[in-house]
Amino acid sequence: MHDVLSIGSALIDIFIQSDQFELKSENDHVLLCQDYGNKLEVDSFHVLTGGGGSNTAVGFARAGFNAAVVCETGRDTLSQVVLQDFHQETVSTNYVIQEKKEQTGGSVILVGQDGGRSVLVHRGAASQLDPQDIPTDALAYIQWVHLSSIAGRLDTLQTIGAARAQVGHLSWNPGSQELQLLQSQQLFPADLGCELLILNKQEWEQLTSVAQHIQSQIPTIVVTDGPHGGQVFTKQTGWQHYTAKVENAVDETGAGDAFVVGFVSARIRNQSIETATHWGKTNAAAVVHYFGGKAGLLTQEELFNS
């Protein structure tokens, strides 16, 4: 039996870094520019797997769990890269959906000399998880389910909720379209059987109108705030602040997923909230030294010794 099942996206991320990208300030924005029609030499080119479902599944496997993933890809060359990565990391692909008529999703991340980035995204199959793609029988008995963004597909979320509402042990890191469902009160965390909600400060601020109702439903809420640390809410202690491990980051893309893995791993092992917070920020600090969301993910031994 699997210990953890991650549900979310699996993508290919291509990181392109160049000190020749020109940065221009315009009003309140910084533009990353390149003359149209010209050829540009780049300093580095990395092709990596990513996506919330993929990153967290690999993270849980590194942390010592028997991990599986529910995600959707095409039946193309990029899907083979995604599957190979799962196999190398001992993540079960029993629940990976492959569709002939869809393309595996991906993104191109243009990284400037100051570490800033512009992202071009084609979500493709990663945003197409349907209710029939969800292994409801497995959801009914797997110890812990972690849900990341699935492009706000309400019917699919309701299917997950119906399978998990009476089981418990579901953590949720919603994306922008899931936040819209929460704002409009079409969906609440309790509908999913969610006991742990993790989001960043900007996302939590979007939920101001429903924040009190959400707090009344969920035992634990974590609001991250990058280098400023964050806050953890429990019904027993209320809101408590934690500090961050500030690092010289190469890429912050996978920091959120890494925090989730560290925090959830500690809770699965019945560690305290303080330990969970420590594991979360330590895992995030390790990941930002590398491009992508996986290279720095810590092992079980490294988390316990951190």
FIPA-835669 format. One record per residue (C-alpha): z negated, y, x; residue in one letter. Coordinates in Angstrom, 2 decimals, padded with zeros to 5 digits. Each point is the difference from the previous one (the first is absolute). Layout:
<sites>
SITE        w        v        u  r
SITE        Z        Y        X  A
...
</sites>
This chain:
<sites>
SITE        w        v        u  r
SITE   000.00   000.00   000.00  M
SITE   000.76   003.53   001.20  H
SITE  -002.91   002.34   000.71  D
SITE   001.94   003.23  -000.59  V
SITE   003.20   000.83  -001.84  L
SITE   001.71   003.33   000.69  S
SITE   002.36   001.41  -002.61  I
SITE   002.34   002.84   000.94  G
SITE   003.08   001.00   001.93  S
SITE   001.64  -001.55   003.05  A
SITE   002.49   002.21   001.83  L
SITE   001.79   000.54   003.28  I
SITE  -001.10   003.19   001.81  D
SITE   002.25   001.50   002.68  I
SITE  -001.75   002.54   002.22  F
SITE   002.26   002.38   001.93  I
SITE  -001.66   002.35   002.48  Q
SITE   001.69   002.83   001.90  S
SITE  -001.12   003.16   001.73  D
SITE   003.40   001.43  -000.91  Q
SITE  -000.85   000.24  -003.70  F
SITE  -000.14   003.72  -000.67  E
SITE  -002.95   001.29  -002.01  L
SITE   000.43   003.21  -002.01  K
SITE  -002.66   001.79  -002.03  S
SITE   001.12   001.28  -003.37  E
SITE  -002.55   001.54  -002.38  N
SITE  -002.79  -002.60  -000.30  D
SITE   002.15  -002.89   001.25  H
SITE   001.11  -001.41   003.34  V
SITE   003.56  -001.33   000.04  L
SITE   001.15  -002.78   002.30  L
SITE   003.60   000.87   000.81  C
SITE   003.12  -001.42   001.63  Q
SITE   003.48   001.52   000.08  D
SITE   002.18  -001.76  -002.56  Y
SITE   002.72  -002.09   001.64  G
SITE  -001.59  -000.08   003.46  N
SITE  -001.28  -003.02   001.90  K
SITE  -003.60   000.02   001.20  L
SITE  -001.64  -002.10   002.70  E
SITE  -003.35  -001.43  -001.12  V
SITE  -003.03  -000.94   002.08  D
SITE  -001.08  -003.10  -001.92  S
SITE   001.19  -002.19  -002.85  F
SITE  -002.39  -002.48  -001.67  H
SITE   000.88  -002.42  -002.82  V
SITE  -003.22  -001.23  -001.62  L
SITE  -001.16  -001.51  -003.27  T
SITE  -002.14   002.13  -002.30  G
SITE  -001.04   000.67  -003.58  G
SITE  -003.46  -000.17  -001.53  G
SITE   000.20  -003.64  -001.05  G
SITE   001.40  -001.09   003.35  S
SITE  -002.40   002.03   002.15  N
SITE  -003.12  -001.10  -001.84  T
SITE   001.00  -003.67  -000.18  A
SITE   000.51  -000.10   003.77  V
SITE  -003.23   001.93   000.49  G
SITE  -001.99  -002.52  -002.03  F
SITE   001.56  -002.88   001.94  A
SITE  -000.95   001.68   003.28  R
SITE  -003.52   000.45  -001.36  A
SITE  -000.35  -003.75  -000.36  G
SITE   000.90  -000.62  -003.64  F
SITE   002.45  -002.42  -001.56  N
SITE   002.29   002.73  -001.31  A
SITE   002.99   000.02  -002.34  A
SITE   002.29   002.76  -001.25  V
SITE   001.85   000.84  -003.21  V
SITE   002.97   002.25   000.72  C
SITE   003.70   000.21  -000.74  E
SITE   002.95   000.13   002.39  T
SITE   003.72  -000.56  -000.16  G
SITE   001.78  -003.02   001.43  R
SITE   001.39   001.86   002.99  D
SITE  -000.42   000.35   003.74  T
SITE  -002.95   002.38  -000.33  L
SITE  -001.84  -002.46  -002.23  S
SITE   000.15  -002.57   002.78  Q
SITE  -001.75   002.45   002.33  V
SITE  -002.74   000.50  -002.60  V
SITE  -000.48  -003.74  -000.53  L
SITE   000.00  -000.75   003.72  Q
SITE  -002.77   002.54   000.50  D
SITE  -002.10  -001.63  -002.73  F
SITE   000.51  -003.44   001.53  H
SITE  -000.98   001.20   003.47  Q
SITE  -003.18   001.54  -001.43  E
SITE  -000.84  -003.14  -002.04  T
SITE   000.33   001.81  -003.34  V
SITE   001.02  -002.33  -002.83  S
SITE   003.37   000.92  -001.55  T
SITE  -000.35  -002.32  -003.01  N
SITE   000.06   003.00  -002.35  Y
SITE   002.73   002.09   001.65  V
SITE   002.81   000.78  -002.45  I
SITE   003.55   000.19   001.38  Q
SITE   002.76   001.39  -002.21  E
SITE   003.69  -000.40   000.89  K
SITE   001.03   003.16  -001.85  K
SITE  -002.56   002.26   001.66  E
SITE  -000.34   001.52   003.46  Q
SITE  -003.12  -000.34   002.12  T
SITE  -001.66   003.42   000.08  G
SITE  -000.30   002.09   003.12  G
SITE  -000.69   003.38   001.49  S
SITE   001.13   002.06   002.96  V
SITE  -002.76   002.11   001.57  I
SITE   001.13   002.88   002.20  L
SITE  -002.82   000.90   002.41  V
SITE  -000.05   003.44   001.62  G
SITE  -001.39   000.91   003.40  Q
SITE  -003.24   001.23  -001.58  D
SITE  -000.58  -003.34  -001.75  G
SITE   001.07   001.31  -003.40  G
SITE   002.51  -001.96  -002.02  R
SITE   002.57   000.03  -002.77  S
SITE   000.48  -003.21  -002.00  V
SITE   003.14  -001.26  -001.77  L
SITE  -000.87  -002.80  -002.45  V
SITE   002.04  -002.54  -001.93  H
SITE  -002.54  -002.14  -001.89  R
SITE   002.57  -002.49  -001.30  G
SITE  -001.47  -003.35  -001.00  A
SITE  -003.50   001.12   001.03  A
SITE  -000.23   002.05  -003.21  S
SITE   001.24  -002.75  -002.31  Q
SITE  -002.99  -002.30  -000.53  L
SITE   000.19  -001.15  -003.62  D
SITE  -002.71  -001.73  -002.09  P
SITE   001.70  -003.38   000.45  Q
SITE  -000.21   000.44   003.78  D
SITE  -003.79  -000.02  -000.08  I
SITE  -001.59  -003.44   000.66  P
SITE  -002.55   000.28  -002.79  T
SITE  -001.41  -003.50   000.55  D
SITE  -000.76   000.86   003.63  A
SITE  -001.55   003.34  -000.96  L
SITE  -002.48  -001.83  -002.21  A
SITE  -001.69  -001.82   002.87  Y
SITE   000.69   001.78   003.32  I
SITE  -003.21   001.48   001.36  Q
SITE   001.21   003.56   000.57  W
SITE   003.16   001.85  -001.05  V
SITE   001.05   003.25   001.64  H
SITE   002.50   002.14  -001.87  L
SITE   001.99   002.80   001.64  S
SITE   002.83   002.05  -001.48  S
SITE   002.57  -001.82  -002.15  I
SITE   001.95   003.11  -001.08  A
SITE  -002.07   000.54  -003.14  G
SITE   001.41  -002.96  -001.92  R
SITE  -002.40   000.05  -002.95  L
SITE   000.98  -003.36  -001.52  D
SITE  -000.54  -001.70   003.36  T
SITE  -003.36   001.72   000.48  L
SITE  -001.08  -001.12  -003.46  Q
SITE   001.00  -003.57   000.86  T
SITE  -002.13   000.17   003.15  I
SITE  -002.87   001.41  -002.02  G
SITE   000.20  -002.74  -002.61  A
SITE  -000.25  -002.63   002.74  A
SITE  -002.84   001.70   001.89  R
SITE  -002.10   001.94  -002.51  A
SITE  -002.56  -002.77  -000.45  Q
SITE   000.10  -001.21   003.61  V
SITE  -000.97   003.07   002.02  G
SITE   000.48   000.64   003.72  H
SITE   003.06   002.22  -000.20  L
SITE   000.47   003.03   002.24  S
SITE   002.64   002.62  -000.72  W
SITE   001.77   002.59   002.16  N
SITE   002.30   001.69  -002.55  P
SITE   003.23   001.83   000.83  G
SITE   001.34   003.22  -001.47  S
SITE   001.44  -001.61  -003.13  Q
SITE  -003.22  -001.91  -000.68  E
SITE  -001.89   003.30   000.33  L
SITE   002.22   001.42  -002.73  Q
SITE  -000.96  -002.90  -002.26  L
SITE  -003.67   000.73   000.67  L
SITE   000.44   003.73  -000.64  Q
SITE   001.75  -000.65  -003.32  S
SITE  -002.67  -002.59  -000.93  Q
SITE   002.63  -002.70  -000.52  Q
SITE  -002.00  -002.18   002.39  L
SITE  -003.53  -000.10   001.35  F
SITE  -001.43  -002.01   002.92  P
SITE  -002.12  -002.05  -002.39  A
SITE   003.23  -001.25  -001.61  D
SITE   000.72  -001.77   003.30  L
SITE  -003.49  -001.37   000.53  G
SITE  -000.22   002.39   002.97  C
SITE  -003.32   000.13   001.83  E
SITE   001.11   002.02   003.04  L
SITE   002.30   003.04  -000.13  L
SITE   001.25   001.49   003.29  I
SITE   002.06   003.18   000.22  L
SITE   000.25   003.14   002.11  N
SITE  -001.46   003.42  -000.78  K
SITE   003.25   001.48  -001.32  Q
SITE   000.49  -002.97  -002.32  E
SITE  -003.58   000.20  -001.31  W
SITE   000.43   003.72  -000.70  E
SITE   002.98  -000.84  -002.19  Q
SITE  -002.36  -002.03  -002.20  L
SITE  -002.52   002.79  -000.64  T
SITE   000.53  -000.12  -003.77  S
SITE  -000.88  -003.71  -000.16  V
SITE  -002.31  -000.30   003.01  A
SITE  -003.23  -000.31  -001.99  Q
SITE   001.44  -002.73  -002.18  H
SITE   001.24  -001.90   003.06  I
SITE  -003.43   000.30   001.67  Q
SITE  -001.61  -001.49  -003.09  S
SITE   002.24  -003.06   000.27  Q
SITE   000.09  -000.94   003.68  I
SITE  -002.88  -001.16   002.23  P
SITE   001.51   001.41   003.20  T
SITE   002.44   002.85   000.73  I
SITE   001.13   001.01   003.50  V
SITE   001.67   003.36   000.59  V
SITE   001.42   000.34   003.51  T
SITE   000.70   003.33   001.69  D
SITE   001.65  -000.84   003.33  G
SITE  -001.74   001.57   003.01  P
SITE  -002.63   001.55  -002.29  H
SITE  -001.38  -003.40  -000.96  G
SITE  -000.42  -000.57  -003.71  G
SITE  -002.39  -000.92  -002.80  Q
SITE  -001.17  -003.23  -001.60  V
SITE  -001.32  -000.12  -003.56  F
SITE  -002.16  -002.78  -001.39  T
SITE  -001.93   000.02  -003.24  K
SITE  -003.19  -000.67   001.96  Q
SITE   000.31   002.77   002.61  T
SITE   002.47   002.52  -001.42  G
SITE   002.32   001.74   002.47  W
SITE  -000.69  -000.37   003.73  Q
SITE   002.05   001.53   002.83  H
SITE   001.17  -001.94   003.06  Y
SITE   001.46   001.35   003.23  T
SITE   003.35  -001.03   001.49  A
SITE   001.01  -001.41   003.36  K
SITE   002.35   002.73   001.23  V
SITE   002.83  -001.36   002.15  E
SITE   003.12   001.37   001.67  N
SITE   002.40  -001.54  -002.49  A
SITE   003.50  -001.21   000.76  V
SITE   000.65  -000.79  -003.66  D
SITE  -002.35   000.32  -002.99  E
SITE   002.29  -001.82  -002.45  T
SITE  -002.07  -003.18  -000.22  G
SITE  -003.49   001.50   000.29  A
SITE  -000.71  -000.22  -003.72  G
SITE   000.95  -003.66  -000.27  D
SITE  -002.01  -000.81   003.14  A
SITE  -003.08   001.72  -001.47  F
SITE   000.43  -002.02  -003.19  V
SITE   000.15  -003.26   001.97  V
SITE  -003.13   000.80   002.00  G
SITE  -002.01   001.15  -003.01  F
SITE   001.04  -002.88  -002.28  V
SITE  -000.47  -002.60   002.76  S
SITE  -003.62   001.09   000.37  A
SITE  -000.62  -000.13  -003.74  R
SITE   001.51  -003.50  -000.29  I
SITE  -002.45  -001.07   002.70  R
SITE  -002.90   001.61  -001.91  N
SITE  -000.54   002.67   002.63  Q
SITE  -001.64   003.32  -000.91  S
SITE   001.87   003.11  -001.09  I
SITE  -000.90   001.55   003.36  E
SITE   001.57  -002.93   001.86  T
SITE   003.04   000.09  -002.28  A
SITE   000.52   003.68   000.73  T
SITE  -000.38  -000.64   003.73  H
SITE   002.51  -002.85  -000.03  W
SITE   002.41   002.08  -002.03  G
SITE   000.03   003.02   002.28  K
SITE   000.00  -002.17   003.15  T
SITE   003.05  -001.92  -001.22  N
SITE   001.76   003.24  -000.93  A
SITE  -000.80   001.53   003.40  A
SITE   001.50  -003.05   001.74  A
SITE   003.25   000.09  -001.99  V
SITE   000.90   003.65   000.62  V
SITE   000.61  -000.66   003.71  H
SITE   003.22  -001.82  -000.92  Y
SITE   003.07   000.52  -002.14  F
SITE  -000.20  -001.78  -003.35  G
SITE  -002.89  -001.43  -001.94  G
SITE  -000.59  -003.33   001.75  K
SITE   000.02   000.09   003.81  A
SITE  -003.61   001.16   000.40  G
SITE  -001.61  -001.93  -002.84  L
SITE  -003.24  -001.57   001.19  L
SITE  -000.95  -003.67  -000.05  T
SITE  -003.12  -001.42  -001.64  Q
SITE  -001.78  -000.13   003.36  E
SITE   000.97   003.58   000.85  E
SITE  -001.30   001.28  -003.34  L
SITE  -003.34  -001.78   000.39  F
SITE  -000.37   001.32   003.56  N
SITE   001.07   003.56  -000.82  S
</sites>
